[in-house]
């Protein structure tokens, strides 16, 4: 039988220029140096502590995330320990990978040295890329999966070899094991395929095999979701309904401009506009539009979510500007760099907190409110890096006042996964077992407890008195730079639990 070949399209790819490896290496060194200077300027981020707690309890899923980034963290912990700098180096490497992939997409579109370098530099300096690349999270992996899947998908749609589809299925499946937002990308790629001459590939088994591979890879996580009653759907519903701020479309798009950096706007907007007009580039515009449609329909999505679809637009814009002549190339690169430097402190913690607050005020800005919480002096992503060791110390000091036998039987009950993670990490061996009903801490259940003594953090004493026979205010926890809801938290010693523990645990479930 004749061997199957790739389906030709009307938008066949031109020969790829050489990879500008030398220039990209210098870009990577510059961006890495920025990250290195700020790597541990502030402390542990709330989510990093939660991730470490998850990595100590490996599973096929978690209430608020699939398992891939947690599994990678477990490997990192086993090899290099739990040092903050080690975790953050992983995030930096993922951010640099995203920049290289933007350059690879520019090359795929015919971009030469300038286009590849500009795409990588503009993306690497974008505030959203700097911020995501600063701390360990599933978002850092997401930032790399999107341009990788886009690059492979673009090749497949334009008539790539059959194995290209197999690679796309693997990347999409792994991406879904990292974050569900890859579903938007998959929908965008599917729409781009249907709307292009490459749709003739649908008559072959290869796109369907790609979908099957992706589904097979994510199947263990889907089974975990089924087994636990689809907790992630409940989490996402609660976050949209009760946590995230509603955004008007105009505010959403303004947030997009700020997330990508004002100096980069001429690059990615040009890339978007040109992608509409060139059949070979149109899949990039379709992916962006499909992602935008999902986010606008949601109504409470964060503005930086759309940035995931933009590395390819940086690439397209850089390739277009490369053809505009030397003067225009110099101008657009100069603007991108010149306007990126003043806003570096909004993407990286390169200033001490008090200087950042003054810098923020000099710009006429206050901390942006993306969630429905009262803001402090710092943006939430910076505020959530302060106070965790001190929090654990405060709880440990109260625990130390208990007689040894009572302390051995007690538990500590906290309100959220940041507090629980702080005690899990900084309080190990100094505080009793931790109980928390927020996200996956709820699924891990309450630790063994006889109902005798509990240390309650952040609970109102009069409210606690309805469930315990005796309640004493024994101390306070908090940090002046933390979020307001993490400041001046009462630490109570409560004895004699009077309610039904199983019922109270179920009623306190908090997925958000």
N, C-alpha and C positions, 0 to 999 in steps of 0.2 A: 504494500500500500504506500502511496506517496506520503512523505512526511509533512505534517502541518507546519505552516509558516505564519509569520505575523501578518495581521490584516493591514494592508496599506491604507493610509488616509490621505485626504487632500491637503493636510497640513503637516507634511513630512518635516521632520526636524532637520535643520541645516547642520553641516559638520560642526562639531564642538571645537571652539578655540582651546588652546592649551590652558591648563589650570594655573592661575597666578599664585603658585604655592609660596614663593618668596614674599610677595606683598601681603598675602594673607597671614603668613607667619608673623610679620611685623605688627599687623592689626591685632592678632591674637595676643602678642606680648604686651601691647599697649593696654588692651582691655583687661588682661589678666593682672597687670600692674595696678590698675585702678581698684580692682577687687581686692588684691592682696593688701593694699594700703588700708582698707576698711574692714578686713575680714572679721575681726572680733572687736571692732570699735565699740559696738553695743553688745549686749549679752544674748543669751539664748532666746529665740523666738518661741512664742507659745506653741505653735504647731510643731516645731522641732522636738520639743519635749514630748508631745503626744505621739509623734512618729517613733521616737525611741521606745515609748511604752508599747506601741503596737508591734515593733520589731522584736520585743521580748515575748510576744504572744502571737506567733505566726499563725495565719489562717488564710483561707482562700478569699476573704473579703472582710471589709470593715464597713460600719454604718455609713461613713462619709467618703469612702474611697475604695477602689479595687486594690488588689494586693501587690502589684508589681513594684512600686517605689518602696514599699515596706520590706519586700523580699530583698531588694538590692541593699537597703539599709542594714538588714540583718547580716548580709555578707560583709559590708563595710565594717560593721561592729566587730565581726569575728576576726577580720584581718587587721584592723587598725584601731579598734576601740571606739569610744564614744566622745572623743574630743571634738569640741565645737568646730575647730578649724578644719578637721578632717571632713566632717559632714559638709561644710560649706565649700570646700574644694571640689567636691562632687558637683555641687550646683554650678560653680563657676565653669567647670569643664563642659557641662551641658549647655550653658549659655554660649560658650565658645563654639561648640558643635553647631548650635543653631545659626551662628554667624557664618560659619563655613558652608552650611547647607544653603543659606541665602546666596552665597557666592556661587555655589554649584548650580542653583536654579538660573542665576544670571548667565552662567556659561551655557546652560542648556538652551537658553534663548538667543545665543549667539554673542553674548557679552564677552569682551576681552578683559585685559588686565584692569583697566579703569573701572569697568562695570562691576567686576567681581569684588574689587577692593571697596568700592563705594557701598555696595549692598551689604557687605560684611561690617564695615565700619558704622554705617547708619543704624543697622539693627543692633550692633553691639553697644552703641551709645544711647539707644532708646531708653527712656526712664523705666518702662515696663520690663525690658530685658535686663537692665541692671538690677532692678529690685528682685525679680524672680531668680536671677542668678546669684543673689546674695545669700539665700538661706535654703536649706534642704527642704524640698517638698515635691509632691507629685506634679506641681505646676512647672518645675524646672524640666522634668522629663517631657511634659506636654509641649513645652516650647521647642524641643528638639524633634518630637514625633511629627508635628504638623508639617514643617518644611521637608522632612524626609519623605513622608507619605505623599506630599504634593509633588516632589521631584519624581518619585517613582510613578505616581499616577499620571503625571504629564507625559512621561515617556510611554506609558502603556496606552494612553488615549491617542497618542500620535503614531501608533503603530509599532510599539516596541515588541521585542521577542516574547514568546509565551512565558518564559521564566520571569519576565518583568511583572506579569500579573501575580505570579506566585510570591515574589518579593513584596508586592503591594499587600497581598492578603496577610502575610506574616507581620508586616509593620502595622497595619490597621488592627490586627488582633492584639499585638503587644501594646499598642496605643490604648486600646479599650481596657486592657488589664491595668493601665495606669490611670485613666480618667475617662468618664463617660462622654466628655465633650468631643471626643474623637468621632462620635456619632454624627455631629454636625459636619465634620470633614468628610466622612463617608457619604453623607447625603449630597454634599457639594460635588464630590468626585463623580457620583452616580449621575447627577444632573448634567455635569459637564460632559460626561460620556454620551448621554442621550442627545444632547444638543450639538454634538460635533459629528463630523464624518466618521469618527472612530466608532460610532454606535454599531457599525457593521461587525465589530468584535463581539457584540451580544449574540451573534449567530454561532459563535465558537464556544467551547467549554471554558475558556480561560477566565473571563470576568466572574463567571459563576463559581469556578474553583477558588478564585481569590476570596469571594464572599464566604465560601464554605470553610476555608482555612481560618479566616478571621473569626467565624462563629465557633469553630472547634477550639481555638485558643482561648476564647473568652468563656467557653462552656463551663469550666469548673467554678468560675466566679458566679455565673448565672445560676448554677445549682445551689451555691451558697446563698444567694439572694432568695431563691425559692424556699430553701430550708428555713430561713430566718424571717420569712414573711415580707420580702422586698423592703428592707429597712432603708435602703438608699433612696427609694422613691418617696418614702415618708420624710426622710431628711430633707430632700430637695423641695418638697411641698412646704414644709414648715419654714425653711429658710426663705423661700419666696414670699410666704404669707406673713411671717412675723419678724424676720431678721433684716433682709436687704431693703434698702431705700428704693422706692419707686423712682424711675427715671423717665423723663420726657425724652422723645427722640432727639430733640435739639441738644439737650444736656448730655445725652448719651454720646452723640457725635463729638461734642466739645471735649468730653472726657477722653474720647479716642485720640483726638489731636494732642492732648496733653500727655497721654500715656506713651505715644510714639515720639513725642518731642516736636516742638514747632519747627525746628530747623529741618526735620526730616519730611515735613509735609510736602514740599515740592517733589520729593522722590517718590513716595508711595502713592500720592494722588496722581502723578503723571503715569505711574505704573498701572493704576486702576483704569484711568481713561484710555490709555493705549491698548490695554488688554481687551477692552470692548471692541476695538476696531481691527484687531489682528486675529484671524482665525486660530493661528497656532498658539496664541497667548490667551485666548478667551477662557479656557478652563480656570485660569487664576481669578478672573473677574467673577465667574460663576460661583466658585467656592466662597469668595468674599460675600457675594450677595446672599447666598443661601445661609451662611453663618449669620449675617446681619438680620435676615428675616427671622431666624430662630430667636435671636436675642431680643429684637424689638417685640416679638410676640410674647416673650416671657415678661417683659415690662419691668423686672427688678434685677436684671443681670448687671454685673459690674461692667463699666465702660472698657476696662482693659481686656475683657474676654475676647472682643473682636480682634485684638492685636494678634491673636494666634493665626489668623488668616492673612496677616500682613507681611511676613518674611518674603513670600513670593512676590508681593507687590513692590517691596524694596528692590527685589531683583529685577523685575520688569522695568521699574522706573530708572534704575541705574543703567540698564542696557539701552534704554531710550535716550537718556541724557548723554551717553557715550557718543551717540551719533550727531550731537548738536554742535560740535566744534570745540576747540580747545578753550576758548574764553568762557563758554557756557559751562563746560565741565569744571573748570577751576572755580567758577562762581558758585555752582550748586554744592560742590564739596566744601568750600569755605563757609558757606551759610550753615550747612549741616553741622560742621564742627564748632563754629563760633557760637551758635545758639544752643548747642548741646552742653557746653562747658558751664554756663551759669546755672543750669538746672540739675547738674550732677547731684547736689545734696538731696534732691527729691527722689533720686533713684538709688543712691548709695549713702550710707551713714558716714560721710567723710568729715562732718563737723561735730564737735562736742554738742550735747543736747542744748545747752543754753545758747550757744552760737547759732545752732540751727533755728531755734525759736526766733531769734532776732533776724536772721536771714529770711525766714518765712514772712515775718511781718514787713520787712523791707520790700518784699514783692507784693505786699497788700493782700496776702493770702492767710487763711486759717486752715487748720487741719480739715481735710475733706471728710464728710460723713457718708460712707458707703453703707454702713449698717445703722440700725435704729438704736444707737447708743449715744449718750452725751459724751462729747469729745473733751479731752484734756488739752494740754499745751502742745502735744506732739500728734502727728498723724497716727492712726491706729497701728500701722505696720511697724512703726518705730516704738510706740508706747508699749507694744506687746513684747518688747525685748528688754524690759526693765522689771526688776523686783522679784524674780523667781528664786534666787538663792536666799534673799532676805525673807521671802514668804516661808520657805522651808525652815529657816532658822527660827522664825517666830512660832511656828507650830511645834517645832521640836522643843523650844523652851517651855511651852505649856505642857507638852507631854512629859517633860522631865520632872514636873512637879507632882506627877502621879506616883503613888507607891509602886514598886516594881511589879508586884503581882497584879495590880489593877491595870497597869500599863500593858502588860503582856496580853490581857484579855480585851483591851479596848480597840476601837477602830477610829479612824478619822474620816469624817464625811465632808466633802467639798462640793462646790457648785458646778465646776466645768473642767474640761479635759486639760486646760493649761495648768490649773492648780493641782490637779491629780498628777499630771506629768512632772511638775516641779517636785512634789513630794516623792514620787517614784524615783526620780533621779537624784535630787539634792538631799532628800530626807531619808534615803535608804539606811536602815540600821538605827535611825534616830527617832522615827515616828512609828506609831502603830500602823497596821494594815489600812490601806486606803479604799474608801468606797465613794463612788461617783456615778451619777445616773445620766451623765451627758455622753451622747454618741456611743462609741464602742465600749466605754467604761460600763455602760448599762448592761451590755451583753455579757461582759465578763462577770457580772453579778456581784452581790455583796460578799465580802470575805466572811469566813466563819465568825460568828459573834453570838454571845450569850444574852445580848440585850442589856448588859449591865452599864458600861461606860462608853461614851462616845465623845470625841472632840469635834465640835461643829464649827466650821469656818464660814463666815458670811451669813449666818442665820440670825434673825431677830430673836432675842431672848424670850419675848412674850409668845412668839409663835412656837418656839421650841418647847416652851413650858406646857403646851397642849399635848405633847407626845412623851415628855419625860417627867419624872417625879421631882427631880432637882436640876436646876440650871444655874450655872455660875459663869459670869463674864470673867475670863482669866487672862485676856490679853487682846492685842490687835495686830493685824498684819496689813502691809501695804507699802507702796512706794510712790513718792510724789510725781514721778514721771510716767507711772503706769496709767492705764485707762481708769477713768473715775470709778467705775464699778469694781476695780481691784484695789481701791484705796480705803484705808481705815476700816478694814473688815474685822468685826468682832470675832474673837476666838472663844468659844464656850466649852465648858466641861459640863456634860449632861449625863445624868445617871438615872437608871430605872426606866427603860423604854416601855411604854404602856400600849402601843398600837401593835397591830399584826405586821410583822416584818415583811412577809411575802407580798401582802397587799400594798403596804407603803412603798415597797420597791417598784411594783408595777405602776402605781399612780405617779411616781416621780420621774418616769421615763422622759428624757429630754433629748429628742433628735433635732438638732438645729445647727 
